[in-house]
Amino acid sequence: MSERGKITDGMSEEQLNERHAEKMKKKKVARDKIIATKTIEKGLVIIHTGKGKGKSTAAFGMIFRAIGNGMKVGIVQFVKGKWSTGERKVLEAFPDQVTMATMGEGFTWETQDRGRDIAAAREAWDKAREMILDPEIDMVLCDELNIVLRYDYLDVNEVIETLKAKPEMKHVIITGRNAKEELIEFADLVTEMEVIKHPFRSGVKAQVGVEF
C-alpha cells in the first residue's frame, strides 16, 4: 500500500473531503504567491517542435484563442500549400481578424526541386516578416518554418533578427520538427512533442478532422 493509502485508510468520506479542501487551500496560497512574483508582460516567441503529432494543431488552438479575445492574427503556412485544412476553412469566417497566406508548394519531397523550394520559402518569409513587423497584428503563426530552416532554405540569423525587431507585445509562434538550436535559445517558450504511439505506423492513413 502506498504512503497516501496508509494515511487515508479508515477515514470517512467527510474527513477525506475536509482533508482535501485543506490541502487545496494551502496549494492555492502557495500558487498565488508564485503568481504575484510574475510581473513581466511581453510578446512571446513560442516554438512547437519535436517528432510528435500536434505542433500545428496546438498553434492553431492559440490562434483561435486569440481570435476569441478580439486579437488580430497573421498566419503563414510554409510547406502545406497543397493541403486543404479544416483550420483554414474556419479562419475564413473571420476576415476582419485574420490575414492568412499559404505560400508553400507542398513538402520538399513532393516538389523535388531545391531551387523552387528556396524561392517559395523566401516568398513565404517575406510575407511572414511583414506580418511580424506590422503593429496592427497581435499574433503571427509561422507554420512549419522550422522545416525550411532545417534545409537551410532561409538563414536562421535573419529570422532571429526580425524577431528582435518585432513590436514589444507581438506574439510569434513557430512550428515544425528539428527546430534550430539558435532559435530554441532565443525563444521564450519551447515545447517538444514526443511520439508515444501513432496510427500511421500501423498503416492508418491521414484522416479528415484529425490530421487536416
N, C-alpha and C positions, 0 to 999 in steps of 0.2 A: 504493500500500500504506500502511496506517495505521502510526503510530509503534509501536504494540504489535506489529503484524505483523513489522516490521523487527527488533524486539528478540528475538522468539521464533523467527524464521526460522532453520532449521537445527538447532534444539535437539532433543534426543532426548525421548522420552516421559518417561523418568526425570528428566531435567533440568527439563522442564516441571512435573512433579509436585512436585519439590523447590522450585522457584521459587514455585509456587502455595502450598505449605504455609508457606513463609517469609513470604509476603505476608499470608496469613490470620492467621498468628501475630502479626504486627505490628498488624494490624487489630483483633484481639481485645484486645491490650494497650491500644490506644487507646480501644476501646469500653468496656472495664472501668473505665478511668479516668473516663470521662464518666459512667457509671452510678453510680460511687462518690460523685459530687457531688450526685446526686438523692436527697435525704433526706426530702423532704416527703411525708407521706401524708395524703390528704384525699378527701372525697367530691367527685366531679366533676359539673359541669353540661356536658352534651355536646349539641351541635346537629348534626343531619344536614339539610342544606338543598340548594338547587340544583334545576335542571330535570331532571337525570338520574334514571334509574331506580335504585332500590336503597336509598333512605333508610330506609324502614321495615324492609326486609329486613336491612340491616346492624344496625339497632337490635334486632330480634328475635334476631339472632345473639348480641348481647351478653346479652340476656335468657336465652337458652339456656345460655350460658357461665356466667352467674351461678347458674342452677339447678344446673348440674353441679358447682358449688363449694359447694352446700348453702345458698345465699343465698335469702332470701325476696324476691319481686318483686311489684310492682304495675303494672298496665297499664290505661291509659285510652285508648280509641280515640275520637277526637273527631268524625270525619266519615265513618266507614266502617260505620255501623250496619247497612246493608242487605247487606253482603258477608259471606259465609261463607268464612273464610280457613283455609288449612291450618294456619297457626300456632296459631289458636285451638283447633283440634281436638287438636293435640299438647299444648298447655298444659293442657288439661282433664285430662291424665293426672297432673298434679302439684298436686292440690288443696291439699295442705299447704304448698306453697311459693308458689303463685300466687294473687293476687287480681286478677281481670280484670273490667273494666267497659267494655262497648261502648255508649257513650252517644249517639253521633251518629245522625242520621236520614238518612244519605246525604250526598252532596255538595250544596253550597249551590245549584247549578244544577238539582238534582233537586227540592228542596223548593219553590224559587221563593217562599219566604215568609221575609222577613228577620226578622220578629218571632219566628217559630218557631225559626229557626236560632240567634238570640241566646239564647233560652230553653234550647235544647239545649246550647249552648256553656257557659252558666252552670252548668247541672246537671252537665255533664262536668267543668268546672273545680273545682266544689265537691268532687267525688269525688277528683280528682287532688290537690287541695290537702290533703285529709285523708290521702291516702297519703304525700305528700311530707313531712308533719309527723309521721307515725307512726314512732316509733323502732324498731318491730319489723320494718319493711320496709327492706331494704338497697338496692334499686334500683327506680326508678319510670320507666316509659316513658309519655310523653305523646305518643301517636302522632297526627300531623297537627295538633298545637296551633298550629303556625305559620300554618296556613291560617285559623283563626278569629281569630288576632291580626291577620293581614293585612287581614281585612274589618272589623276593629275591633269584633268581637263581644265581645271582652274587652279590658281595659286592660293593656297590656304592663307598666306600672309595678306593677300589682297582682301579676302573675306574678313579677316580679323580687323584690319584697318578700317573697313566700312563699319563693322560692329562698334568699334571705338568711337566712331563719329555719329552714331545714331542719337536721336533725341533721348534725353535722360530717362523718360518714363516709357519708352518704347520697349515692348517685349518681342523677342525674336526666338522662334522655335525652329530647330534644325533636326531633320530626321535622316535615318539611313544607317546601315551597319558599317563597321570599320571607321568610326569617327577618328579624325586625325588627332594625335596627341596634343598638338598645339592648340587645337580648338577646344579639346576637353579641358586643358589647363586654363583657358581664358573664360570658359563658360561659368555661369552661376549655379546651374542645376544640370546634372548629368544622370540619366537613368539608362541602365543597360538591361535590355530584355534578354532573358535566357530561355532556351528551348528545353522543356522537360518532356513534352510529348506533342507531336504534330500529326494530323491525319494525312498530310501529303506523303509522309514516309510509309504509310500503309496503302498507298495507291489512290487516295481520295483527292479528286481534283478541286481547284479553287471554286467556291460556290458563291452565288449571289446572296448578299446580305451578311456574309461572313468575311470574305476577302475583298469584295468590291461592291 
